[in-house]
Amino acid sequence: MMMENGISMEYGDGYMEQEEEWEREGLLDPAWEKQQKKTFTAWCNSHLRKAGTAIDNIEEDFRNGLKLMLLLEVISGETLPKPDRGKMRFHKIANVNKALDFIASKGVHLVSIGAEEIVDGNLKMTLGMIWTIILRFAIQDISVEEMTAKEGLLLWCQRKTAPYKNVNVQNFHLSFKDGLAFCALIHRHRPDLIDYAKLSKDNPLENLNTAFDVAEKYLDIPRMLDPDDLINTPKPDERAIMTYVSCYYHAFQGAQQVGNVTHVPEPTRQYTYVPNNYNAETAANRICKVLKVNQENERLMEEYERLASDLLEWIRRTMPWLNSRQADNSLAGVQKKLEEYRTYRRKHKPPRVEQKAKLETNFNTLQTKLRLSNRPAYLPTEGKTVSDISNAWKGLELAEKAFEEWLLAETMRLERLEHLAQKFKHKADAHEDWTRGKEEMLQSQDFRQCKLNELKALKKKHEAFESDLAAHQDRVEQIAAIAQELNTLEYHDCVSVNARCQRICDQWDRLGALTQRRRTALDEAERILEKIDILHLEFAKRAAPFNNWLDGTREDLVDMFIVHTMEEIQGLIQAHDQFKATLGEADKEFNLIVNLVREVESIVKQHQIPGGLENPYTTLTAHDMTRKWSDVRQLVPQRDQTLANELRKQQNNEMLRRQFADKANVVGPWIEMQMDAVTAIGMGLQGSLEDQLHRLKEYEQAVYAYKPNIEELEKIHQAVQESMIFENRYTNYTMETLRVGWEQLLTSINRNINEVENQILTRDSKGISQEQLNEFRSSFNHFDKNRTGRLTPEEFKSCLVSLGYSIGKDRQGDMDFQRILAVVDPNNTGYVHFDAFLDFMTRESTDTDTAEQVIDSFRILAADKPYILPDELRRELPPDQAEYCIQRMPPYKGPNGVPGALDYMSFSTALYGETDL
């Protein structure tokens, strides 16, 4: 893979993988970008002109993909898929994708480029794509002496320019900067075109212009480079020069005999070149060059022999040391040899590794130089060949591996013996630390003055010690086993190990006997305190639930309660009566608990047991039980009085609920009945508009006359709120719903009166008959399914259609309907009210003034002029209306105007806005 102008490319068969490093340097160099743009444009045009076309701007002219596809057809001689001639972006992307697919079919895969970037005119991506095409179709197939592509082209330049003075082609940037290399290539093949002897290295501008002019005029190679850019750029763009030089290669590669140059196809490289200045000095130089190569080869041979001898001698001296297996059977001695080996691997061997690598590198370099200079391959002295050295090195590594394995195995053996001794000491130390103080503890009489719970704790502790003692049996056995193994391996200090092991075993036997004696004494003491413990436990079992019952009962008897109904207070009274019925059983339980305490006190006093009155199972005492029981007996009558008071309060609340419900159940239906009647009138189907207005005002008077009933209900509601009554099962009406209903009734009456008066005004002003009004109302009501007094846009549209209004179903019909909606619903509420509907239908059904009619009237007053003068307005109109027009009419700005002329057309149009239907 290689990176070209930010484009990642992969080439089949490993093509030009070495390009990656040197291509990265120029990715962001603007000077190189400028050179590439000029060179690549000229290169493309050198091929496109064969098809009768060219490009001017490389990032713009390839955007539609057409010329890009044409370029690929010209240079490949193949036909690409038919291009898309459309001008849309996707047509262009399709063409570029076809070109990229064709490039990919030639073994080049553009990983990071997309057709969109080429279509968008991304210069960097476009240059990278063209460079890829140049590499594939102009450079890839170049082959010189088994070198291909860039290396082949470079070698071709070196071979062709080798005889020329001041020319040393090592790369495609600095080597061509002075122009002599270009001139030498031309002179080598066409000496009749350039007098090379007159050229000077100190005049690069003249050299470059000479080469470019001759190539363009006689070789049909267009100018692709700018001499000033090459001279002024510290490092010219390599891709631009490679592109231009490849044109030289293709121009000369077919020539077998041109001028005084005899060309034999590569790779024989036999040239018969007879330049004008060929003399003895030139011949001597060639001989020196050949001898210098031979001397360098001989030096490399001698260095190889010396390095090989030295390395083999070092391996011979090292092998006996690596094969030695002598040791003093001590860990320190083996560790010393291991450290010596590590020093060898760290200090002595690395230089030899480098020496071996250098030896192989020199050998490979020597063979390469011999092959390139047509010398026979080098054969080292017997025993010093690369394979001999490799075999000796493998023997050394095998010896190292065996020596290291022996050192590690011996170290592990001695370390295990030392580890066993340390392990014995560690386990013995740990065991002796554990047994320290254990004999004194087992002989103690501390349990004689303990309480039962303390005695049981000591017994549990002793049981835990017994378990710990049994667990330590394995440790003692391990200590004995390790001591036995140390004796078997003949550890140097076996005497002290055996003595210490014997002491540990003797102590272990003593601990076993003392443990059994203490267990017997603890069992005997436990039996003495068992009876007292049973009494304590029984007290704790009975006292805890009874104490909880006492605490809960006291809380319940003083607990605050909130009730809202008779049922709730009656339920509390019933529950309290049931509680009082259980007080007899509670008194029996209280006496039983107190008697348990008295029995404990008697036993403790009789046996003089220290701390025997303290109950380990509970902190409760008989005094606590007595005090709490007394509290309960006092709280019961107080609770009786509290419940009785609340019962009287709820009885009063019940009376208030019934009063409110009786009144609300009358007022609520009355409001609903009046609302239905007003709504029915508002539907407009009962008599004339005057009859409807008369009846609505009668209902208005009746509603105001009914207001005292609402005020009376408000007074009852205030009493209900003061008594904190929040629900009333005797009615579904609340004061809030009645207030809302009352306000809605007043609002409905006022709104309907206003609507009827507006309808009368509309009828009288527009001359609409009662039958038309009834028809409009009937249609509106028909589509007002929910009787809300308003229509949705779809309902309004259906209503218009039912009245014979034509609304098309095409796009124009939708636009007409939207203009109608803007008239009847100017605030865009999403609904059409009857007033707006009536106003619209009235204007549609009657003859109304329009902006055109007003303009025609003004034109008459203005004597057919497109403007009108203030004097004409004052002469024809009443003074106030004349002044109104003069103040609001804009000045006339059309042709043939006079000072003071006014624009009556704009004024008339503004009067009716933009929705004159």
Secondary structure, DSSP 8 states (H G I E B T S, - for coil): -EEETTEEEEEGGGTTTTHHHHHHTTTT-HHHHHHHHHHHHHHHHHHHGGGT---S-HHHHTTTSHHHHHHHHHHH-----------SHHHHHHHHHHHHHHHHHTTEEESS--HHHHHTT-HHHHHHHHHHHHIIIIITT-EETTEEHHHHHHHHHHHHHTTSTT----SSSGGGTTSHHHHHHHHHH-TTT--GGG--TT-HHHHHHHHHHHHHHHS-----S-HHHHHHSSS--HHHHHHHHHHHHHHHTT-SEETTEE---TTS---EE--TT--HHHHHHHHHHHHHHHHHHHHHHHHHHHHHHHHHHHHHHHHHHHH-----S-HHHHHHHHHHHHHIIIIIHHHHHHHHHHHHHHHHHHHHHHHHTT-------TT-SHHHHHHHHHHHHHHHHHHHHHHHHHHHHHHHHHHHHHHHHHHHHHHHHHHTTHHHHHT--GGGG--HHHHHHHHHHHHHHHHHHHHHHHHHHHHHHHHHHHHHTT-TTHHHHHHHHHHHHHHHHHHHHHHHHHHHHHHHHHHHHHHHHHHHHHHHHHHHHHHHHHHHHHHHHH------SHHHHHHHHHHHHHHHTTHHHHHHHHHHHHHHHHHHHHHHHHHT-TTTTS-TT-S--HHHHHHHHHHHHHHHHHHHHHHHHHHHHHHHHHHHHHHHHHHHHHHHHHHHHHHHHHHHHHTT-SS-HHHHHHHHHHHHHHHHHTHHHHHHHHHHHHHHHHTT----TT-S--HHHHHHHHHHHHHHHHHHHHHHHHHHHHHHHHT--HHHHHHHHHHHHHH-TT--SEE-HHHHHHHHHHTT----SSHHHHHHHHHHHHHH-TT--S-EEHHHHHHHHHHHHS----HHHHHHHHHHHTTT-SSB-HHHHHHHS-HHHHHHHHHHS-B--STT--TT-B-HHHHHHHHHTT---
